[in-house]
Amino acid sequence: MIKPINRDVNILRQVSQPASKADLPVAQDLRDTLTANANRCVGMAANMIGVTKRIIIASLGPLQVVMFNPQIVAKSGPYQVQEGCLSLSGQRSTTRFQKIRVRFTNEQWEQQELTLTAFPAEIIQHELDHCNGILI
Ligand SMILES: CSCC[C@H](NC=O)C(=O)O
């Protein structure tokens, strides 16, 4: 279901709780909401739709990838970049890493790892910050 975008910083600043299998339906809400906002958004964390669980979605090329309990297990190549966020106005400068390895649970509830670079890596870092209550 398409959900309203949460702009309440009291919720956005909370550290999200680990996700469990019971949270699988949140994936569809994230997919629907990202699709509805695809003209201005490339990724979301569950707290952006008011669910303070560690779940993110990212548009990686043509795919929308949902990750439960994502963790960055390796990173290299720091750089500065200007980013925006659907939950905030304006753009802000932040530090990201050019290359990351992310470990997560997929929608089949299997553990998976992906190595990502450049913009896909940036999206994951932005959304994972949301899970930790960190805003750009
Ligand atoms: C480059 S990372 C930017 C991610 C941002 N989404 C909000 O969580 C967005 O603009 O889609």
The ligand as a Gaussian input file, in Angstrom:
#p B3LYP/6-31G(d) Opt

LIG

0 1
 C       21.588000       9.442000      -3.152000
 S       20.893000       8.841000      -1.756000
 C       19.373000       9.721000      -1.714000
 C       18.289000       8.915000      -1.144000
 C       17.018000       9.668000      -0.969000
 N       16.068000       8.862000      -0.279000
 C       15.784000       9.076000       1.008000
 O       16.004000       8.277000       1.893000
 C       16.424000      10.008000      -2.323000
 O       16.571000      11.128000      -2.763000
 O       15.853000       9.129000      -2.935000

